[in-house]
Amino acid sequence: MNWNLWTRQFHRWASIAFAAIVAAIFAMLGMGHEPAQWVYYLPLAPLFLLTITGLYLFALPYIVRRRKAVQE
């Protein structure tokens, strides 16, 4: 599998995990349960991964464009 495709797929799955964790926290709050303090830190791990992969995917077109210009 291509590195760029793997990164894009990983980014998608990390976003699903992030959304599920945040939705679960809001659902617990909506049901009147007060979760432990460490639960609020759970979304930070996927958010960090989303930041890294998102920045890479954002810069990817510019990197490819620069490589093509150098090769010509």
PDB file as gemmi writes it, atoms N, CA and C in Angstrom:
CRYST1    1.000    1.000    1.000  90.00  90.00  90.00 P 1                      
ATOM      1  N   MET A   1       0.845  -1.182   0.000  1.00  0.00           N  
ATOM      2  CA  MET A   1       0.000   0.000   0.000  1.00  0.00           C  
ATOM      3  C   MET A   1       0.889   1.244   0.000  1.00  0.00           C  
ATOM      4  N   ASN A   2       0.478   2.219  -0.736  1.00  0.00           N  
ATOM      5  CA  ASN A   2       1.200   3.477  -0.838  1.00  0.00           C  
ATOM      6  C   ASN A   2       1.191   4.215   0.509  1.00  0.00           C  
ATOM      7  N   TRP A   3       2.303   4.869   0.839  1.00  0.00           N  
ATOM      8  CA  TRP A   3       2.426   5.598   2.103  1.00  0.00           C  
ATOM      9  C   TRP A   3       1.347   6.673   2.241  1.00  0.00           C  
ATOM     10  N   ASN A   4       1.051   7.395   1.162  1.00  0.00           N  
ATOM     11  CA  ASN A   4       0.042   8.449   1.220  1.00  0.00           C  
ATOM     12  C   ASN A   4      -1.348   7.872   1.452  1.00  0.00           C  
ATOM     13  N   LEU A   5      -1.634   6.753   0.818  1.00  0.00           N  
ATOM     14  CA  LEU A   5      -2.939   6.121   1.026  1.00  0.00           C  
ATOM     15  C   LEU A   5      -3.071   5.588   2.450  1.00  0.00           C  
ATOM     16  N   TRP A   6      -1.972   5.027   2.974  1.00  0.00           N  
ATOM     17  CA  TRP A   6      -1.998   4.528   4.349  1.00  0.00           C  
ATOM     18  C   TRP A   6      -2.235   5.677   5.328  1.00  0.00           C  
ATOM     19  N   THR A   7      -1.591   6.795   5.101  1.00  0.00           N  
ATOM     20  CA  THR A   7      -1.766   7.951   5.983  1.00  0.00           C  
ATOM     21  C   THR A   7      -3.196   8.470   5.919  1.00  0.00           C  
ATOM     22  N   ARG A   8      -3.755   8.535   4.726  1.00  0.00           N  
ATOM     23  CA  ARG A   8      -5.134   9.003   4.570  1.00  0.00           C  
ATOM     24  C   ARG A   8      -6.115   8.068   5.277  1.00  0.00           C  
ATOM     25  N   GLN A   9      -5.908   6.759   5.132  1.00  0.00           N  
ATOM     26  CA  GLN A   9      -6.787   5.788   5.788  1.00  0.00           C  
ATOM     27  C   GLN A   9      -6.651   5.872   7.306  1.00  0.00           C  
ATOM     28  N   PHE A  10      -5.427   6.004   7.800  1.00  0.00           N  
ATOM     29  CA  PHE A  10      -5.198   6.145   9.229  1.00  0.00           C  
ATOM     30  C   PHE A  10      -5.876   7.408   9.755  1.00  0.00           C  
ATOM     31  N   HIS A  11      -5.803   8.487   9.002  1.00  0.00           N  
ATOM     32  CA  HIS A  11      -6.432   9.749   9.390  1.00  0.00           C  
ATOM     33  C   HIS A  11      -7.944   9.576   9.509  1.00  0.00           C  
ATOM     34  N   ARG A  12      -8.533   8.838   8.577  1.00  0.00           N  
ATOM     35  CA  ARG A  12      -9.985   8.600   8.630  1.00  0.00           C  
ATOM     36  C   ARG A  12     -10.369   7.820   9.870  1.00  0.00           C  
ATOM     37  N   TRP A  13      -9.630   6.755  10.179  1.00  0.00           N  
ATOM     38  CA  TRP A  13      -9.959   5.943  11.342  1.00  0.00           C  
ATOM     39  C   TRP A  13      -9.704   6.696  12.644  1.00  0.00           C  
ATOM     40  N   ALA A  14      -8.693   7.511  12.682  1.00  0.00           N  
ATOM     41  CA  ALA A  14      -8.434   8.319  13.880  1.00  0.00           C  
ATOM     42  C   ALA A  14      -9.559   9.331  14.093  1.00  0.00           C  
ATOM     43  N   SER A  15     -10.101   9.869  13.007  1.00  0.00           N  
ATOM     44  CA  SER A  15     -11.207  10.817  13.150  1.00  0.00           C  
ATOM     45  C   SER A  15     -12.463  10.119  13.647  1.00  0.00           C  
ATOM     46  N   ILE A  16     -12.680   8.882  13.231  1.00  0.00           N  
ATOM     47  CA  ILE A  16     -13.821   8.117  13.739  1.00  0.00           C  
ATOM     48  C   ILE A  16     -13.660   7.851  15.222  1.00  0.00           C  
ATOM     49  N   ALA A  17     -12.445   7.474  15.639  1.00  0.00           N  
ATOM     50  CA  ALA A  17     -12.190   7.235  17.061  1.00  0.00           C  
ATOM     51  C   ALA A  17     -12.386   8.510  17.874  1.00  0.00           C  
ATOM     52  N   PHE A  18     -11.896   9.621  17.370  1.00  0.00           N  
ATOM     53  CA  PHE A  18     -12.043  10.898  18.067  1.00  0.00           C  
ATOM     54  C   PHE A  18     -13.519  11.260  18.228  1.00  0.00           C  
ATOM     55  N   ALA A  19     -14.267  11.149  17.145  1.00  0.00           N  
ATOM     56  CA  ALA A  19     -15.696  11.494  17.195  1.00  0.00           C  
ATOM     57  C   ALA A  19     -16.456  10.560  18.147  1.00  0.00           C  
ATOM     58  N   ALA A  20     -16.116   9.284  18.149  1.00  0.00           N  
ATOM     59  CA  ALA A  20     -16.795   8.339  19.032  1.00  0.00           C  
ATOM     60  C   ALA A  20     -16.503   8.634  20.499  1.00  0.00           C  
ATOM     61  N   ILE A  21     -15.262   8.973  20.807  1.00  0.00           N  
ATOM     62  CA  ILE A  21     -14.903   9.285  22.196  1.00  0.00           C  
ATOM     63  C   ILE A  21     -15.622  10.537  22.664  1.00  0.00           C  
ATOM     64  N   VAL A  22     -15.625  11.566  21.827  1.00  0.00           N  
ATOM     65  CA  VAL A  22     -16.301  12.819  22.204  1.00  0.00           C  
ATOM     66  C   VAL A  22     -17.798  12.599  22.346  1.00  0.00           C  
ATOM     67  N   ALA A  23     -18.401  11.830  21.442  1.00  0.00           N  
ATOM     68  CA  ALA A  23     -19.829  11.540  21.534  1.00  0.00           C  
ATOM     69  C   ALA A  23     -20.145  10.754  22.803  1.00  0.00           C  
ATOM     70  N   ALA A  24     -19.284   9.820  23.170  1.00  0.00           N  
ATOM     71  CA  ALA A  24     -19.511   9.035  24.385  1.00  0.00           C  
ATOM     72  C   ALA A  24     -19.436   9.917  25.630  1.00  0.00           C  
ATOM     73  N   ILE A  25     -18.512  10.860  25.634  1.00  0.00           N  
ATOM     74  CA  ILE A  25     -18.403  11.769  26.786  1.00  0.00           C  
ATOM     75  C   ILE A  25     -19.656  12.624  26.898  1.00  0.00           C  
ATOM     76  N   PHE A  26     -20.110  13.159  25.776  1.00  0.00           N  
ATOM     77  CA  PHE A  26     -21.335  13.976  25.809  1.00  0.00           C  
ATOM     78  C   PHE A  26     -22.556  13.148  26.185  1.00  0.00           C  
ATOM     79  N   ALA A  27     -22.598  11.890  25.733  1.00  0.00           N  
ATOM     80  CA  ALA A  27     -23.721  11.020  26.100  1.00  0.00           C  
ATOM     81  C   ALA A  27     -23.725  10.751  27.597  1.00  0.00           C  
ATOM     82  N   MET A  28     -22.550  10.524  28.169  1.00  0.00           N  
ATOM     83  CA  MET A  28     -22.471  10.305  29.618  1.00  0.00           C  
ATOM     84  C   MET A  28     -22.909  11.549  30.382  1.00  0.00           C  
ATOM     85  N   LEU A  29     -22.498  12.698  29.901  1.00  0.00           N  
ATOM     86  CA  LEU A  29     -22.914  13.938  30.559  1.00  0.00           C  
ATOM     87  C   LEU A  29     -24.416  14.158  30.412  1.00  0.00           C  
ATOM     88  N   GLY A  30     -24.969  13.803  29.239  1.00  0.00           N  
ATOM     89  CA  GLY A  30     -26.398  13.965  29.004  1.00  0.00           C  
ATOM     90  C   GLY A  30     -27.252  13.050  29.864  1.00  0.00           C  
ATOM     91  N   MET A  31     -26.707  11.889  30.224  1.00  0.00           N  
ATOM     92  CA  MET A  31     -27.446  10.957  31.074  1.00  0.00           C  
ATOM     93  C   MET A  31     -27.307  11.292  32.554  1.00  0.00           C  
ATOM     94  N   GLY A  32     -26.537  12.318  32.844  1.00  0.00           N  
ATOM     95  CA  GLY A  32     -26.405  12.751  34.225  1.00  0.00           C  
ATOM     96  C   GLY A  32     -25.250  12.120  34.958  1.00  0.00           C  
ATOM     97  N   HIS A  33     -24.426  11.344  34.279  1.00  0.00           N  
ATOM     98  CA  HIS A  33     -23.256  10.743  34.916  1.00  0.00           C  
ATOM     99  C   HIS A  33     -22.081  11.705  34.815  1.00  0.00           C  
ATOM    100  N   GLU A  34     -21.378  11.828  35.892  1.00  0.00           N  
ATOM    101  CA  GLU A  34     -20.178  12.662  35.890  1.00  0.00           C  
ATOM    102  C   GLU A  34     -18.971  11.731  35.764  1.00  0.00           C  
ATOM    103  N   PRO A  35     -18.331  11.718  34.583  1.00  0.00           N  
ATOM    104  CA  PRO A  35     -17.195  10.807  34.408  1.00  0.00           C  
ATOM    105  C   PRO A  35     -15.982  11.266  35.210  1.00  0.00           C  
ATOM    106  N   ALA A  36     -15.050  10.346  35.374  1.00  0.00           N  
ATOM    107  CA  ALA A  36     -13.810  10.681  36.075  1.00  0.00           C  
ATOM    108  C   ALA A  36     -13.035  11.719  35.258  1.00  0.00           C  
ATOM    109  N   GLN A  37     -12.167  12.435  35.915  1.00  0.00           N  
ATOM    110  CA  GLN A  37     -11.421  13.499  35.244  1.00  0.00           C  
ATOM    111  C   GLN A  37     -10.562  12.976  34.102  1.00  0.00           C  
ATOM    112  N   TRP A  38      -9.993  11.769  34.218  1.00  0.00           N  
ATOM    113  CA  TRP A  38      -9.109  11.245  33.179  1.00  0.00           C  
ATOM    114  C   TRP A  38      -9.861  10.968  31.880  1.00  0.00           C  
ATOM    115  N   VAL A  39     -11.178  10.833  31.941  1.00  0.00           N  
ATOM    116  CA  VAL A  39     -11.969  10.565  30.737  1.00  0.00           C  
ATOM    117  C   VAL A  39     -11.903  11.750  29.780  1.00  0.00           C  
ATOM    118  N   TYR A  40     -11.793  12.946  30.338  1.00  0.00           N  
ATOM    119  CA  TYR A  40     -11.732  14.132  29.490  1.00  0.00           C  
ATOM    120  C   TYR A  40     -10.424  14.225  28.708  1.00  0.00           C  
ATOM    121  N   TYR A  41      -9.417  13.466  29.111  1.00  0.00           N  
ATOM    122  CA  TYR A  41      -8.138  13.457  28.401  1.00  0.00           C  
ATOM    123  C   TYR A  41      -8.087  12.412  27.290  1.00  0.00           C  
ATOM    124  N   LEU A  42      -9.070  11.535  27.208  1.00  0.00           N  
ATOM    125  CA  LEU A  42      -9.074  10.481  26.194  1.00  0.00           C  
ATOM    126  C   LEU A  42      -9.058  11.013  24.757  1.00  0.00           C  
ATOM    127  N   PRO A  43      -9.783  12.079  24.424  1.00  0.00           N  
ATOM    128  CA  PRO A  43      -9.750  12.552  23.030  1.00  0.00           C  
ATOM    129  C   PRO A  43      -8.415  13.157  22.603  1.00  0.00           C  
ATOM    130  N   LEU A  44      -7.521  13.404  23.528  1.00  0.00           N  
ATOM    131  CA  LEU A  44      -6.265  14.063  23.162  1.00  0.00           C  
ATOM    132  C   LEU A  44      -5.351  13.182  22.320  1.00  0.00           C  
ATOM    133  N   ALA A  45      -5.351  11.873  22.562  1.00  0.00           N  
ATOM    134  CA  ALA A  45      -4.492  10.976  21.778  1.00  0.00           C  
ATOM    135  C   ALA A  45      -4.899  10.960  20.300  1.00  0.00           C  
ATOM    136  N   PRO A  46      -6.186  10.708  19.974  1.00  0.00           N  
ATOM    137  CA  PRO A  46      -6.543  10.764  18.548  1.00  0.00           C  
ATOM    138  C   PRO A  46      -6.416  12.171  17.967  1.00  0.00           C  
ATOM    139  N   LEU A  47      -6.636  13.186  18.790  1.00  0.00           N  
ATOM    140  CA  LEU A  47      -6.497  14.553  18.301  1.00  0.00           C  
ATOM    141  C   LEU A  47      -5.054  14.856  17.918  1.00  0.00           C  
ATOM    142  N   PHE A  48      -4.111  14.370  18.693  1.00  0.00           N  
ATOM    143  CA  PHE A  48      -2.704  14.542  18.359  1.00  0.00           C  
ATOM    144  C   PHE A  48      -2.380  13.838  17.043  1.00  0.00           C  
ATOM    145  N   LEU A  49      -2.859  12.610  16.891  1.00  0.00           N  
ATOM    146  CA  LEU A  49      -2.623  11.871  15.648  1.00  0.00           C  
ATOM    147  C   LEU A  49      -3.290  12.556  14.458  1.00  0.00           C  
ATOM    148  N   LEU A  50      -4.478  13.100  14.676  1.00  0.00           N  
ATOM    149  CA  LEU A  50      -5.160  13.833  13.602  1.00  0.00           C  
ATOM    150  C   LEU A  50      -4.385  15.079  13.206  1.00  0.00           C  
ATOM    151  N   THR A  51      -3.779  15.735  14.164  1.00  0.00           N  
ATOM    152  CA  THR A  51      -2.988  16.929  13.865  1.00  0.00           C  
ATOM    153  C   THR A  51      -1.787  16.582  13.000  1.00  0.00           C  
ATOM    154  N   ILE A  52      -1.064  15.530  13.391  1.00  0.00           N  
ATOM    155  CA  ILE A  52       0.132  15.134  12.642  1.00  0.00           C  
ATOM    156  C   ILE A  52      -0.233  14.695  11.225  1.00  0.00           C  
ATOM    157  N   THR A  53      -1.193  13.789  11.102  1.00  0.00           N  
ATOM    158  CA  THR A  53      -1.554  13.299   9.765  1.00  0.00           C  
ATOM    159  C   THR A  53      -2.246  14.377   8.945  1.00  0.00           C  
ATOM    160  N   GLY A  54      -3.012  15.235   9.593  1.00  0.00           N  
ATOM    161  CA  GLY A  54      -3.678  16.316   8.868  1.00  0.00           C  
ATOM    162  C   GLY A  54      -2.704  17.322   8.294  1.00  0.00           C  
ATOM    163  N   LEU A  55      -1.687  17.661   9.067  1.00  0.00           N  
ATOM    164  CA  LEU A  55      -0.669  18.572   8.553  1.00  0.00           C  
ATOM    165  C   LEU A  55       0.089  17.953   7.378  1.00  0.00           C  
ATOM    166  N   TYR A  56       0.372  16.662   7.475  1.00  0.00           N  
ATOM    167  CA  TYR A  56       1.048  15.971   6.373  1.00  0.00           C  
ATOM    168  C   TYR A  56       0.168  15.974   5.122  1.00  0.00           C  
ATOM    169  N   LEU A  57      -1.105  15.643   5.289  1.00  0.00           N  
ATOM    170  CA  LEU A  57      -2.002  15.599   4.137  1.00  0.00           C  
ATOM    171  C   LEU A  57      -2.237  17.000   3.557  1.00  0.00           C  
ATOM    172  N   PHE A  58      -2.214  18.011   4.414  1.00  0.00           N  
ATOM    173  CA  PHE A  58      -2.368  19.378   3.936  1.00  0.00           C  
ATOM    174  C   PHE A  58      -1.167  19.802   3.091  1.00  0.00           C  
ATOM    175  N   ALA A  59       0.028  19.422   3.534  1.00  0.00           N  
ATOM    176  CA  ALA A  59       1.245  19.834   2.835  1.00  0.00           C  
ATOM    177  C   ALA A  59       1.552  18.968   1.623  1.00  0.00           C  
ATOM    178  N   LEU A  60       0.933  17.814   1.508  1.00  0.00           N  
ATOM    179  CA  LEU A  60       1.249  16.864   0.449  1.00  0.00           C  
ATOM    180  C   LEU A  60       1.132  17.443  -0.961  1.00  0.00           C  
ATOM    181  N   PRO A  61       0.073  18.160  -1.325  1.00  0.00           N  
ATOM    182  CA  PRO A  61       0.015  18.716  -2.685  1.00  0.00           C  
ATOM    183  C   PRO A  61       1.147  19.699  -2.984  1.00  0.00           C  
ATOM    184  N   TYR A  62       1.538  20.470  -1.975  1.00  0.00           N  
ATOM    185  CA  TYR A  62       2.614  21.427  -2.178  1.00  0.00           C  
ATOM    186  C   TYR A  62       3.957  20.718  -2.346  1.00  0.00           C  
ATOM    187  N   ILE A  63       4.144  19.639  -1.600  1.00  0.00           N  
ATOM    188  CA  ILE A  63       5.378  18.857  -1.720  1.00  0.00           C  
ATOM    189  C   ILE A  63       5.469  18.223  -3.102  1.00  0.00           C  
ATOM    190  N   VAL A  64       4.365  17.645  -3.564  1.00  0.00           N  
ATOM    191  CA  VAL A  64       4.345  17.000  -4.879  1.00  0.00           C  
ATOM    192  C   VAL A  64       4.589  18.037  -5.976  1.00  0.00           C  
ATOM    193  N   ARG A  65       3.969  19.180  -5.853  1.00  0.00           N  
ATOM    194  CA  ARG A  65       4.142  20.237  -6.846  1.00  0.00           C  
ATOM    195  C   ARG A  65       5.595  20.704  -6.908  1.00  0.00           C  
ATOM    196  N   ARG A  66       6.229  20.838  -5.755  1.00  0.00           N  
ATOM    197  CA  ARG A  66       7.623  21.268  -5.716  1.00  0.00           C  
ATOM    198  C   ARG A  66       8.542  20.208  -6.319  1.00  0.00           C  
ATOM    199  N   ARG A  67       8.261  18.935  -6.037  1.00  0.00           N  
ATOM    200  CA  ARG A  67       9.083  17.851  -6.599  1.00  0.00           C  
ATOM    201  C   ARG A  67       8.976  17.820  -8.128  1.00  0.00           C  
ATOM    202  N   LYS A  68       7.767  18.046  -8.636  1.00  0.00           N  
ATOM    203  CA  LYS A  68       7.578  18.055 -10.087  1.00  0.00           C  
ATOM    204  C   LYS A  68       8.320  19.225 -10.708  1.00  0.00           C  
ATOM    205  N   ALA A  69       8.317  20.364 -10.051  1.00  0.00           N  
ATOM    206  CA  ALA A  69       9.006  21.547 -10.583  1.00  0.00           C  
ATOM    207  C   ALA A  69      10.516  21.343 -10.582  1.00  0.00           C  
ATOM    208  N   VAL A  70      11.050  20.655  -9.602  1.00  0.00           N  
ATOM    209  CA  VAL A  70      12.482  20.410  -9.529  1.00  0.00           C  
ATOM    210  C   VAL A  70      12.900  19.404 -10.605  1.00  0.00           C  
ATOM    211  N   GLN A  71      12.071  18.419 -10.894  1.00  0.00           N  
ATOM    212  CA  GLN A  71      12.394  17.401 -11.875  1.00  0.00           C  
ATOM    213  C   GLN A  71      12.392  17.953 -13.297  1.00  0.00           C  
ATOM    214  N   GLU A  72      11.638  18.996 -13.536  1.00  0.00           N  
ATOM    215  CA  GLU A  72      11.515  19.549 -14.903  1.00  0.00           C  
ATOM    216  C   GLU A  72      12.681  20.386 -15.282  1.00  0.00           C  
TER     217      GLU A  72                                                      
END                                                                             
